[in-house]
Structures are given as C-alpha cells and as structure tokens.
Amino acid sequence: MFTKRHFLMTFCALALQPLLSTHGQAQTWPQKPIRIVVTFAPGGSSDIVARLLQPGLQEKLGQPVIVDNKPGAGSTIGANEVAKAPADGYTLLLSNTAPISISPFMLDKSPYDPIKSFTHVAYIGSVPNVFVVNPGVSARTLPELVSWIKAQTRPVNYGSGGVGSIGHIVGEIFKKQYDLNMEHVPYKGSSPMHSDLLGGTLQFAVDTLTQNVPFIKDGKLVGIAVTSTSRMALTPNVPTVGEAGYPKLLAENFLGISAPAGVPKEVVDKVHKAVSELVVRPDIVKRLEDLAIATRKMSQSEFADFVTRQVNDWGPAVKASGAKLN
C-alpha cells in the first residue's frame, strides 16, 4: 500500500536527486575532453605554455585536453567566451595579464569582470617583456632609443603581439611618459610581427621575452632592455629597465589557469593540484626556464589574491596610458 510515509520518502528522494547528481559529477570530473582557451594566436608564450602542459594535464586528469586559440579584441574574445561558459570545468582559460589586467580597462564597458567573472585556479609563472630593435637601428640602450626616436622626422612604428597585450601598454606608457612620437602597430601574435621586424619593415617592438631569445642570441635582433627587476639568465647582457634609468617600465606578464566563476571546489582542487605538480617537475621547470618563465609555488587562494593585486595595479596605468580597444 502506498502510505503517507512512502509518499514523503519518495518526495524527498526526488528533491535530493539534483543535488546528489551534481555532487557526483563533481566527484567524478572529468568525464569528457577539457578545453583550454588561449587568447593569442599560435606561437606566443601563452600558446607555448598551454601546449607544454597539455600532455601532463591529460595524463593527470585522464581526459583529452584541447588547446583552442581564440585571439582578437585585445584577448577579450577568448576570455569572454570562458567567462560565459558553463561552470562545469570543461572550459578553462590560459589566463594572462592581457585579458585579465589590461584589456578590460581599454573598453568603455568590459563584457566581463576580470575578478568576479572567473575562478582563478592555478599560477604557472611570469615572463618579462623586452624592448627589441632591428640591428639597422643605431640605438643599443634605452636612452639611445629615446634619442633616436626623437631624432626621427616621422612617427616611429613599434610593434606588439596585439592590441591589449602587455607590450602594447608598456609601449604606450613609454610613449606618453617620455613624449615620444610613436605609432603602435598591433599584430595577431608575435610570429607575424617578427617577419616584419627581422625584415626591417618594423624598426622596434615591445614583446614577451620568450619569443625573442633565439633572435637576440643569434644577433638577428638587439635586446635593449627587459622589463623585469633583475637580468634574465637567458639574456644576461640585456640590462633591466631599472638599470637603464626607466623603472616605471617595469612589467611582467603572468600566466595561469582560470575557469568561469562558480566552478565546483572539487574541480578547482583537481586542476590546481595537476598544474601545481606539473610546474615543479624538473623537465617542465627546465623548459619554462628556457622560455624565460619563472614560476613559484602559490595556493589557489594566493593566486586569486595575486590576480586581484594585478588588476588593481594595472587598471589605473592602462587608463592613464590612454590606450583603447576599437
């Protein structure tokens, strides 16, 4: 007989089923391929790092990991796609300074909040930018570059990996603070920019150090200054912006993994654990060092706090630079 007690038990079971199902999904995550969105074109530091971690993440998480390049609009296209994705852990962001700390402040209205729209899961490392020139440019130091730019009768073009990249903003700060006649030429990634820079069509650039180390070592490009607090082991002869007398140009691009806001804690913990274990593995540490990327241990909450500080530090600087996304 279907009693009142049976009715209540059935009702409670049905009411609890969604909660139990959700909890079960989090516990058994992942059950299908995971996508990591990279906000730059292939060949840049974000793309290189995503593909470096890809095999290890697949092994640790037990599912295919797909690297999906979504460049454009100062990195906001890819970041916004992740911000609006379901909070189930299957869409992640290779987060970096551009879409998190810079581009939202170049828009009159950002489509996402760099802090509230994401769960910032795991820190990977940071890499400085470098001022590089074609060897045909006579400048070999930052003061000489300033003098050379001021001596030109026409605006000097400088390149970066794209609108909203950290190189773009550092270039605009350089231009504004030292009253330089410069025009920004945005490229869709560092690879196409290097074609013009090496060929002499473009005279200098502010770009992530990673992609420029081989060219500097081979003498195909001249490293003027790195935007880090100390010289980099891969380019020991390239001084820092502080050594050159331009400390306000200090800037480093962070790299991490972020997810849409509201991702279950169990998923966050799994991704954080996997990334954290990979970035201390000797072979990956060596590869990151070869890419001029320095890493250090951070808990998930420390990384979230780090991102908040980055946003608070960069926001005013970006607005003061006057740089805008069209």
Backbone hydrogen bonds in HBPLUS format (Angstrom, degrees):
<---DONOR---> <-ACCEPTOR-->    atom                        ^
c    i                          cat <-CA-CA->   ^        H-A-AA   ^      H-
h    n   atom  resd res      DA  || num        DHA   H-A  angle D-A-AA Bond
n    s   type  num  typ     dist DA aas  dist angle  dist       angle   num
A0007-PHE N   A0003-THR O   3.00 MM   4  6.34 155.4  2.06 147.4 154.5     1
A0008-LEU N   A0004-LYS O   2.98 MM   4  6.28 159.3  2.03 149.7 154.1     2
A0009-MET N   A0005-ARG O   3.01 MM   4  6.24 159.0  2.05 149.9 155.7     3
A0010-THR N   A0006-HIS O   2.91 MM   4  6.10 161.0  1.94 151.4 156.5     4
A0011-PHE N   A0007-PHE O   2.88 MM   4  6.07 161.6  1.91 151.0 156.5     5
A0012-CYS N   A0008-LEU O   2.96 MM   4  6.13 164.1  1.99 149.3 153.0     6
A0013-ALA N   A0009-MET O   3.02 MM   4  6.19 156.8  2.08 145.1 151.5     7
A0014-LEU N   A0010-THR O   2.99 MM   4  6.24 160.4  2.03 152.0 156.8     8
A0015-ALA N   A0011-PHE O   2.96 MM   4  6.16 154.6  2.02 148.1 155.6     9
A0016-LEU N   A0012-CYS O   2.95 MM   4  6.12 148.7  2.05 146.0 153.7    10
A0017-GLN N   A0013-ALA O   3.09 MM   4  6.10 125.1  2.40 138.2 151.2    11
A0020-LEU N   A0016-LEU O   2.93 MM   4  6.17 162.7  1.96 161.6 167.3    12
A0021-SER N   A0017-GLN O   2.81 MM   4  5.92 154.7  1.87 150.8 158.5    13
A0022-THR N   A0018-PRO O   2.88 MM   4  6.04 161.4  1.91 146.6 151.2    14
A0023-HIS N   A0019-LEU O   2.96 MM   4  6.14 163.1  1.99 146.9 151.8    15
A0024-GLY N   A0020-LEU O   2.89 MM   4  6.02 153.3  1.96 142.3 150.1    16
A0025-GLN N   A0021-SER O   2.91 MM   4  6.18 151.1  1.99 147.8 155.5    17
A0026-ALA N   A0022-THR O   3.05 MM   4  6.35 160.4  2.09 151.4 155.8    18
A0027-GLN N   A0023-HIS O   3.01 MM   4  6.26 156.1  2.07 146.5 153.2    19
A0028-THR N   A0024-GLY O   2.99 MM   4  6.18 145.7  2.11 143.9 152.8    20
A0029-TRP N   A0025-GLN O   2.87 MM   4  5.80 107.0  2.41 141.1 157.5    21
A0029-TRP N   A0026-ALA O   3.39 MM   3  5.15 158.8  2.44  95.1 101.1    22
A0034-ILE N   A0064-PRO O   2.91 MM  30  6.34 161.1  1.94 161.5 164.5    23
A0066-ILE N   A0034-ILE O   2.77 MM  32  6.16 163.3  1.79 161.5 167.2    24
A0035-ARG N   A0090-TYR O   2.89 MM  55  5.97 172.1  1.90 142.1 144.7    25
A0092-LEU N   A0035-ARG O   2.77 MM  57  6.07 169.7  1.78 168.3 171.8    26
A0036-ILE N   A0066-ILE O   2.77 MM  30  6.06 167.9  1.78 164.4 167.2    27
A0068-ASP N   A0036-ILE O   2.89 MM  32  5.97 171.9  1.90 151.7 153.5    28
A0037-VAL N   A0092-LEU O   2.80 MM  55  6.10 173.6  1.81 150.4 149.1    29
A0094-LEU N   A0037-VAL O   2.90 MM  57  5.99 171.3  1.91 158.7 156.2    30
A0038-VAL N   A0068-ASP O   2.91 MM  30  5.97 161.5  1.95 137.3 142.0    31
A0070-LYS N   A0038-VAL O   2.72 MM  32  5.89 172.4  1.73 168.1 169.5    32
A0048-ILE N   A0044-GLY O   2.91 MM   4  6.13 162.3  1.94 156.7 162.3    33
A0049-VAL N   A0045-SER O   2.96 MM   4  6.09 164.1  1.99 151.3 154.9    34
A0050-ALA N   A0046-SER O   2.98 MM   4  6.16 161.8  2.02 147.9 153.2    35
A0051-ARG N   A0047-ASP O   3.06 MM   4  6.26 162.0  2.10 150.4 154.6    36
A0052-LEU N   A0048-ILE O   2.91 MM   4  6.09 136.6  2.10 139.4 152.3    37
A0053-LEU N   A0049-VAL O   3.01 MM   4  6.26 154.6  2.07 153.8 158.3    38
A0054-GLN N   A0050-ALA O   3.00 MM   4  6.00 131.5  2.24 137.5 151.0    39
A0057-LEU N   A0053-LEU O   2.95 MM   4  6.08 160.4  1.99 164.9 171.3    40
A0058-GLN N   A0054-GLN O   3.01 MM   4  6.20 157.8  2.06 153.0 158.9    41
A0059-GLU N   A0055-PRO O   3.05 MM   4  6.30 155.2  2.11 146.2 152.8    42
A0060-LYS N   A0056-GLY O   2.94 MM   4  6.15 161.3  1.97 149.2 154.1    43
A0061-LEU N   A0057-LEU O   2.84 MM   4  5.79 157.6  1.89 150.0 155.8    44
A0062-GLY N   A0058-GLN O   2.85 MM   4  5.47 133.1  2.07 134.1 144.0    45
A0075-SER N   A0072-GLY O   3.01 MM   3  5.33 128.0  2.29 106.9 120.3    46
A0076-THR N   A0073-ALA O   3.09 MM   3  5.49 163.0  2.12 112.5 116.9    47
A0079-ALA N   A0075-SER O   3.37 MM   4  6.46 164.9  2.39 144.5 148.8    48
A0080-ASN N   A0076-THR O   2.86 MM   4  5.68 158.5  1.90 139.4 145.7    49
A0081-GLU N   A0077-ILE O   3.08 MM   4  6.25 148.9  2.18 141.6 150.2    50
A0082-VAL N   A0078-GLY O   3.16 MM   4  6.48 152.8  2.23 147.0 153.2    51
A0083-ALA N   A0079-ALA O   2.89 MM   4  6.17 161.8  1.93 150.8 156.6    52
A0084-LYS N   A0080-ASN O   2.99 MM   4  6.12 145.7  2.11 144.3 151.7    53
A0085-ALA N   A0082-VAL O   3.07 MM   3  4.99 153.8  2.14 101.4 109.7    54
A0093-LEU N   A0258-SER O   2.77 MM 165  5.02 161.8  1.80 150.2 150.4    55
A0258-SER N   A0093-LEU O   2.92 MM 165  5.02 160.1  1.96 143.0 149.4    56
A0095-SER N   A0256-GLY O   2.84 MM 161  5.05 118.6  2.22 126.1 136.3    57
A0256-GLY N   A0095-SER O   2.89 MM 161  5.05 150.0  1.98 144.4 145.0    58
A0101-SER N   A0097-THR O   2.77 MM   4  5.03 146.9  1.88 131.9 143.3    59
A0102-ILE N   A0097-THR O   3.18 MM   5  6.38 124.7  2.50 156.7 161.4    60
A0102-ILE N   A0098-ALA O   3.29 MM   4  4.96 143.1  2.44 121.0 128.9    61
A0103-SER N   A0098-ALA O   2.84 MM   5  5.83 165.6  1.86 162.1 167.1    62
A0105-PHE N   A0102-ILE O   2.93 MM   3  5.72 149.1  2.03 126.1 134.5    63
A0106-MET N   A0103-SER O   2.90 MM   3  5.04 164.8  1.92 113.9 118.6    64
A0325-LEU N   A0106-MET O   2.99 MM 219  5.44 162.8  2.02 138.7 134.5    65
A0117-SER N   A0113-ASP O   2.99 MM   4  5.09 153.9  2.06 134.0 139.8    66
A0261-ALA N   A0117-SER O   3.07 MM 144  5.22 144.1  2.20 120.5 114.7    67
A0119-THR N   A0259-ALA O   2.70 MM 140  5.10 159.8  1.74 143.3 148.3    68
A0259-ALA N   A0119-THR O   2.85 MM 140  5.10 152.2  1.93 139.7 149.1    69
A0121-VAL N   A0257-ILE O   2.87 MM 136  5.57 132.0  2.10 139.1 154.1    70
A0122-ALA N   A0257-ILE O   3.08 MM 135  5.13 159.1  2.13 140.3 145.4    71
A0257-ILE N   A0122-ALA O   2.78 MM 135  5.13 154.5  1.84 149.3 157.0    72
A0124-ILE N   A0255-LEU O   2.84 MM 131  5.40 154.8  1.91 149.4 146.3    73
A0125-GLY N   A0255-LEU O   3.24 MM 130  5.38 157.4  2.29 137.7 140.9    74
A0255-LEU N   A0125-GLY O   2.76 MM 130  5.38 147.1  1.87 168.2 163.7    75
A0126-SER N   A0294-ALA O   2.87 MM 168  5.47 147.5  1.98 143.3 152.2    76
A0294-ALA N   A0126-SER O   2.95 MM 168  5.47 155.8  2.01 162.7 157.6    77
A0127-VAL N   A0253-ASN O   2.92 MM 126  5.26 151.4  2.00 137.6 145.8    78
A0253-ASN N   A0127-VAL O   2.80 MM 126  5.26 165.8  1.82 152.3 148.3    79
A0209-LEU N   A0128-PRO O   2.97 MM  81  5.94 173.0  1.97 151.4 149.2    80
A0227-THR N   A0129-ASN O   2.90 MM  98  5.35 157.5  1.95 148.0 149.6    81
A0130-VAL N   A0207-ASP O   2.73 MM  77  5.58 147.8  1.83 153.3 162.3    82
A0207-ASP N   A0130-VAL O   3.16 MM  77  5.58 162.4  2.19 148.1 148.5    83
A0131-PHE N   A0225-ALA O   2.88 MM  94  5.38 162.6  1.91 158.4 163.8    84
A0224-ILE N   A0131-PHE O   2.71 MM  93  5.26 172.6  1.72 165.3 165.3    85
A0132-VAL N   A0205-ALA O   2.97 MM  73  5.45 167.9  1.99 156.3 160.3    86
A0205-ALA N   A0132-VAL O   2.88 MM  73  5.45 156.3  1.94 156.2 161.9    87
A0133-VAL N   A0222-VAL O   2.99 MM  89  5.28 152.8  2.06 140.6 149.0    88
A0222-VAL N   A0133-VAL O   2.96 MM  89  5.28 168.5  1.97 156.4 159.7    89
A0134-ASN N   A0203-GLN O   2.97 MM  69  5.49 162.3  2.01 152.6 152.6    90
A0137-VAL N   A0134-ASN O   2.86 MM   3  5.74 171.1  1.87 134.0 136.8    91
A0145-LEU N   A0141-THR O   2.83 MM   4  6.12 144.9  1.96 146.2 157.2    92
A0145-LEU N   A0142-LEU O   3.05 MM   3  4.87 116.4  2.47  91.7 107.9    93
A0146-VAL N   A0142-LEU O   2.91 MM   4  6.21 158.5  1.96 156.9 161.6    94
A0147-SER N   A0143-PRO O   3.04 MM   4  6.29 163.0  2.06 146.4 150.9    95
A0148-TRP N   A0144-GLU O   2.82 MM   4  5.98 156.3  1.88 145.3 152.4    96
A0149-ILE N   A0145-LEU O   2.90 MM   4  6.10 162.8  1.93 152.5 156.3    97
A0150-LYS N   A0146-VAL O   3.04 MM   4  6.25 162.1  2.08 150.3 155.2    98
A0151-ALA N   A0147-SER O   3.01 MM   4  6.18 130.5  2.26 139.2 152.3    99
A0151-ALA N   A0148-TRP O   3.17 MM   3  5.11 132.4  2.41  92.9 105.9   100
A0152-GLN N   A0149-ILE O   3.21 MM   3  5.46 155.1  2.28 105.7 113.0   101
A0156-VAL N   A0181-ASN O   3.00 MM  25  6.42 164.2  2.02 148.0 145.5   102
A0183-GLU N   A0156-VAL O   2.92 MM  27  6.04 155.3  1.98 137.5 139.8   103
A0158-TYR N   A0183-GLU O   2.93 MM  25  6.22 158.1  1.98 158.5 160.0   104
A0185-VAL N   A0158-TYR O   2.79 MM  27  5.85 154.9  1.86 162.9 161.1   105
A0159-GLY N   A0204-PHE O   3.02 MM  45  6.50 152.6  2.10 137.0 144.3   106
A0206-VAL N   A0159-GLY O   3.07 MM  47  6.44 156.8  2.12 174.4 169.8   107
A0187-TYR N   A0160-SER O   3.27 MM  27  6.21 142.1  2.42 138.8 149.2   108
A0189-GLY N   A0161-GLY O   2.96 MM  28  4.34 148.7  2.06 127.5 132.7   109
A0165-SER N   A0162-GLY O   3.05 MM   3  5.42 159.8  2.09 131.3 131.0   110
A0168-HIS N   A0165-SER O   3.07 MM   3  5.18 122.0  2.42  98.0 112.0   111
A0169-ILE N   A0165-SER O   3.22 MM   4  6.66 159.8  2.27 153.2 156.8   112
A0170-VAL N   A0166-ILE O   2.90 MM   4  6.10 167.4  1.92 153.9 157.7   113
A0171-GLY N   A0167-GLY O   2.94 MM   4  5.99 155.7  2.00 142.0 149.1   114
A0172-GLU N   A0168-HIS O   2.95 MM   4  6.25 149.0  2.04 145.2 154.0   115
A0173-ILE N   A0169-ILE O   2.86 MM   4  6.14 155.4  1.92 153.0 159.6   116
A0174-PHE N   A0170-VAL O   2.89 MM   4  6.07 162.4  1.93 149.7 154.8   117
A0175-LYS N   A0171-GLY O   2.90 MM   4  6.08 158.3  1.95 144.8 150.8   118
A0176-LYS N   A0172-GLU O   2.92 MM   4  6.07 163.6  1.95 147.4 151.4   119
A0177-GLN N   A0173-ILE O   2.87 MM   4  5.87 171.7  1.88 156.6 159.5   120
A0178-TYR N   A0174-PHE O   3.24 MM   4  6.08 149.7  2.33 139.8 146.7   121
A0180-LEU N   A0175-LYS O   2.95 MM   5  4.76 163.7  1.98 137.6 143.1   122
A0179-ASP N   A0176-LYS O   3.46 MM   3  5.12 168.8  2.48  97.6 100.5   123
A0194-HIS N   A0190-SER O   2.88 MM   4  6.11 154.3  1.95 158.7 164.8   124
A0197-LEU N   A0193-MET O   2.93 MM   4  6.18 158.8  1.97 151.4 158.5   125
A0198-LEU N   A0194-HIS O   2.80 MM   4  5.73 169.7  1.81 149.4 152.3   126
A0199-GLY N   A0195-SER O   3.15 MM   4  6.07 142.9  2.30 129.6 139.9   127
A0200-GLY N   A0196-ASP O   2.98 MM   4  6.01 116.2  2.40 136.3 149.6   128
A0201-THR N   A0196-ASP O   2.98 MM   5  4.97 122.6  2.32 148.0 152.6   129
A0202-LEU N   A0196-ASP O   3.13 MM   6  5.25 166.2  2.15 114.2 112.8   130
A0200-GLY N   A0197-LEU O   3.35 MM   3  5.26 150.3  2.45  94.9 103.3   131
A0212-ASN N   A0209-LEU O   2.86 MM   3  5.26 142.7  2.00 115.3 127.3   132
A0213-VAL N   A0209-LEU O   3.18 MM   4  6.23 129.1  2.46 164.3 178.0   133
A0216-ILE N   A0212-ASN O   2.95 MM   4  6.16 156.0  2.01 159.4 167.0   134
A0217-LYS N   A0213-VAL O   2.91 MM   4  6.09 166.3  1.93 161.1 164.6   135
A0218-ASP N   A0214-PRO O   3.03 MM   4  6.14 147.7  2.14 140.5 148.8   136
A0220-LYS N   A0215-PHE O   2.87 MM   5  5.03 130.5  2.12 155.2 159.3   137
A0221-LEU N   A0215-PHE O   3.18 MM   6  5.38 149.3  2.28 120.1 116.6   138
A0219-GLY N   A0216-ILE O   3.17 MM   3  5.12 153.8  2.24  99.3 107.2   139
A0226-VAL N   A0239-PRO O   2.90 MM  13  6.35 152.9  1.97 146.4 155.2   140
A0241-VAL N   A0226-VAL O   2.89 MM  15  5.94 132.7  2.12 167.7 163.0   141
A0251-ALA N   A0227-THR O   2.84 MM  24  5.25 160.0  1.88 138.0 144.2   142
A0235-THR N   A0232-MET O   3.04 MM   3  5.36 140.0  2.20 106.3 117.6   143
A0238-VAL N   A0235-THR O   3.04 MM   3  5.61 166.7  2.06 121.1 125.2   144
A0244-ALA N   A0240-THR O   3.05 MM   4  6.34 146.0  2.17 143.4 153.2   145
A0246-TYR N   A0241-VAL O   2.72 MM   5  5.07 161.3  1.75 160.4 154.7   146
A0245-GLY N   A0242-GLY O   3.02 MM   3  5.11 153.9  2.09 102.0 110.4   147
A0249-LEU N   A0246-TYR O   3.15 MM   3  5.96 167.4  2.17 124.5 127.7   148
A0250-LEU N   A0247-PRO O   3.16 MM   3  5.66 159.4  2.21 119.6 120.1   149
A0267-VAL N   A0264-PRO O   3.01 MM   3  5.40 127.1  2.30 107.0 120.0   150
A0268-VAL N   A0264-PRO O   3.05 MM   4  6.43 162.6  2.09 154.1 159.2   151
A0269-ASP N   A0265-LYS O   2.81 MM   4  6.00 165.5  1.83 157.5 161.1   152
A0270-LYS N   A0266-GLU O   3.13 MM   4  6.29 151.8  2.22 136.1 143.2   153
A0271-VAL N   A0267-VAL O   3.00 MM   4  6.27 167.2  2.02 159.5 162.0   154
A0272-HIS N   A0268-VAL O   2.87 MM   4  5.99 166.7  1.89 155.2 159.8   155
A0273-LYS N   A0269-ASP O   2.94 MM   4  5.98 161.3  1.97 144.0 149.5   156
A0274-ALA N   A0270-LYS O   3.01 MM   4  6.18 161.9  2.04 146.0 151.0   157
A0275-VAL N   A0271-VAL O   2.96 MM   4  6.14 172.5  1.96 158.1 159.7   158
A0276-SER N   A0272-HIS O   2.87 MM   4  5.89 166.3  1.88 152.1 156.8   159
A0277-GLU N   A0273-LYS O   3.00 MM   4  6.07 153.2  2.07 145.6 152.1   160
A0278-LEU N   A0274-ALA O   3.11 MM   4  6.29 146.5  2.23 141.1 150.2   161
A0278-LEU N   A0275-VAL O   3.08 MM   3  5.12 119.3  2.46  95.4 110.8   162
A0279-VAL N   A0275-VAL O   3.02 MM   4  6.27 160.6  2.05 161.5 165.0   163
A0281-ARG N   A0278-LEU O   3.07 MM   3  5.25 159.6  2.11 108.1 114.6   164
A0284-ILE N   A0281-ARG O   2.91 MM   3  5.42 122.3  2.25 115.7 130.7   165
A0285-VAL N   A0281-ARG O   2.83 MM   4  5.98 163.3  1.86 161.4 166.2   166
A0286-LYS N   A0282-PRO O   2.96 MM   4  6.09 161.4  2.00 147.9 152.5   167
A0287-ARG N   A0283-ASP O   3.12 MM   4  6.28 153.4  2.19 134.5 141.6   168
A0288-LEU N   A0284-ILE O   2.80 MM   4  6.03 158.3  1.85 152.7 158.5   169
A0289-GLU N   A0285-VAL O   2.85 MM   4  6.10 157.6  1.90 149.3 155.8   170
A0290-ASP N   A0286-LYS O   2.91 MM   4  6.16 148.9  2.01 143.5 152.3   171
A0291-LEU N   A0287-ARG O   3.11 MM   4  6.38 122.8  2.46 132.5 146.9   172
A0291-LEU N   A0288-LEU O   2.95 MM   3  4.96 137.0  2.13  96.1 109.2   173
A0293-ILE N   A0288-LEU O   2.86 MM   5  5.08 166.0  1.88 150.4 146.0   174
A0292-ALA N   A0289-GLU O   2.96 MM   3  4.90 160.7  2.00 107.0 110.3   175
A0303-PHE N   A0299-SER O   2.95 MM   4  6.20 153.5  2.02 148.5 155.3   176
A0304-ALA N   A0300-GLN O   3.02 MM   4  6.30 158.4  2.06 148.0 153.7   177
A0305-ASP N   A0301-SER O   2.98 MM   4  6.22 156.5  2.04 145.4 151.4   178
A0306-PHE N   A0302-GLU O   2.86 MM   4  6.03 151.8  1.94 143.3 151.8   179
A0307-VAL N   A0303-PHE O   2.91 MM   4  6.21 158.5  1.96 154.3 158.6   180
A0308-THR N   A0304-ALA O   3.11 MM   4  6.37 157.1  2.16 143.6 149.8   181
A0309-ARG N   A0305-ASP O   3.01 MM   4  6.34 157.0  2.07 150.0 155.6   182
A0310-GLN N   A0306-PHE O   2.94 MM   4  6.24 156.3  1.99 149.4 156.6   183
A0311-VAL N   A0307-VAL O   2.92 MM   4  6.17 163.9  1.94 157.1 160.2   184
A0312-ASN N   A0308-THR O   2.98 MM   4  6.20 162.7  2.01 149.0 153.9   185
A0313-ASP N   A0309-ARG O   2.83 MM   4  6.00 145.8  1.94 147.8 157.2   186
A0314-TRP N   A0310-GLN O   2.84 MM   4  5.94 169.7  1.85 157.3 160.1   187
A0315-GLY N   A0311-VAL O   2.96 MM   4  5.72 159.2  2.00 145.0 151.0   188
A0318-VAL N   A0314-TRP O   2.83 MM   4  6.00 160.1  1.87 168.0 173.7   189
A0319-LYS N   A0315-GLY O   3.08 MM   4  6.31 166.9  2.09 156.5 159.8   190
A0320-ALA N   A0316-PRO O   2.87 MM   4  6.02 155.3  1.93 145.0 152.4   191
A0321-SER N   A0317-ALA O   3.01 MM   4  6.17 135.8  2.21 138.0 149.0   192
A0321-SER N   A0318-VAL O   3.17 MM   3  5.15 128.9  2.44  93.9 107.2   193
A0322-GLY N   A0319-LYS O   3.21 MM   3  5.50 144.3  2.35 102.7 112.2   194
